[in-house]
Amino acid sequence: MSKLVIKTDPSFETKLANYPDFVRDSLLFLRELVLETAKEIPEIENLEETLKWGEPSFVTKNGSTLRIDWKKKTPNQYQMYFKCTSRLVETFKIVFGERFNYEKNRAIVFKLNQEIPLNELKQCIKATLMYHKVKNDLTLGI
C-alpha cells in the first residue's frame, strides 16, 4: 500500500453532497473504490479529487482522468467515465465482455441497486489511474 496523498477540491465534495439521496450512496461507493484502489498502487503517491466537465473526477500524474456521475435524463443509472480517445473502454470490453454495460467508448454504466463486479471494476480503475504507464500493454496491465 502506498502512502497516498489525496487533495480534494471543495467543489468535489459539494457536488457529491448535492446528488439526489437515492443515488448518492452509489457514487460515494465508487469514490471509495477509487481511493481504495489508488492506495493499493505503490506508484501512485498523489490523487486529486476535482471537478472536470462538472463531474466528480480523479486525477493522477500517470493516469487518465476518471469521472463519476449521475444524469437527470437517465435517472435509473449512474456512470464511471473514461477519456473517450483512450483505449480504456475498448480494452475493458475485450477483457471483461458483458460483465459490464458500456456507453460507447466512454463509460461503464451501472443500474441503481445493481451488483457490481468489484474485482473487475478495480482492475478497470487501476488501468485508468496508471494509463500512461500501461497504455502500450495490449490489455493495459489487466
N, C-alpha and C positions, 0 to 999 in steps of 0.2 A: 504494500500500500504506500502510495506517495503522500507527502505532506502537501496536500492541495491547498492553495490559497484561492479563496473564492471572493471575487469582487462583484457586489450586487448593486446595480443602479436602482435607486428608489422607485423609478417608474416601472421597473420589472415587478417589484412587489405590489405596487398599486394595481397594475394590470391583472395580476393573478387574483388579487382580492376582489376585483370587480366582475369576475366571471359569475354567471348565474350559479346558485347553490348546487343545482343538480349535476353540474359538470366540473366544478372547481376541484373537488377531491381527485377526480381522474387526472386533471392537469397537474395537480400537486404531486400525485403519484409518479407521473412521467418525470417531473422535475427531480424527485428523489432518486429515481432510477438513473438519470443522467449523472447526478452528483455521486452516487454510489459507484457507477461505472468509472467515472473520471478518477476517483480515489484509488481504484484498482490498477490504474495505468501509471507505472513509475515515471514515464516520460512527461506526463502532464503535471506541471507544477502550479500553473495558474489557469483559472477558469473565470471568464467574465459572464455574468448574467446581465443582460441588457435587453432593450427593445430594438428589433430590426423589422422594418415594414409594419410597425405597430404590434408585433408579436413577441412574446417572451422567447429570448434567444440565448444560446450558449456558444461562446467563442473561445477557442484555444489557439495558441501560437501555431501548432502544426495541423490544425483541423479545419474542417469546413463548417460553416455556420449551421447550427442545428436549431430549429424553431419548433414551438408547440403552439396550438391554437384551437379555438372552437369558433364556429361561424354561425350567426343567426340564421343564415339561409339553409344550413344543414344542421338543425338543432339536435338530431339524434346521433351525432358523431363528433369526434374531435380528431385532430391530426398531429403527426410529427412530420415536419417539413425538412427537406434537404435541398441543397443547391441543385437546380434542375440541369445545369450544364456539367455536373459531375457524373461519375459512373456509379454513384451510390445506389440509387433505387434500381437501376438496371442490374446491378450485381446482386442486390437483395432478392430480386425476382428469380435470378438464376440459382442462387444458393438455397433460398427458402421457399420458392414457388408459392403455393397457395396458403402457406402458413399465415400470410398477411393479406390484407386488402390494400391495394395501391391506388393512388391518384396519379395517373400518367407516370412521369419520371421525377415527380417532385414530392410525394408524400406517402406515408403509411397511414391508413385510415382505420380508426377504431370506432366501433359502435359502443354506445353507452352500455355499461354493465357486461361488456364482453370480457371473456377470459383472455388475457394477453400471454402469448408465449414468451415468458420472461428471458430465458437463456438466449433465445434467438434475437429478441429485441436488444438485449445488452450487447450482443455481437454487432448489431447494426449501429448502435450508439458508439461503440469503441471504434469501428471503422470510420465513422464520421469525425470523431474527435481527433483521430490520428490520420486523417485522409491524405495530407501532403506527404506523409511518411510511407503510406501503403498504396498509393494510387497506381503504382506500376506493378503491383502484385495482381495477378489475374482475378483472385477472389477478395482482394483488399484485406488480406490477413484473416479472413473468416474461415 
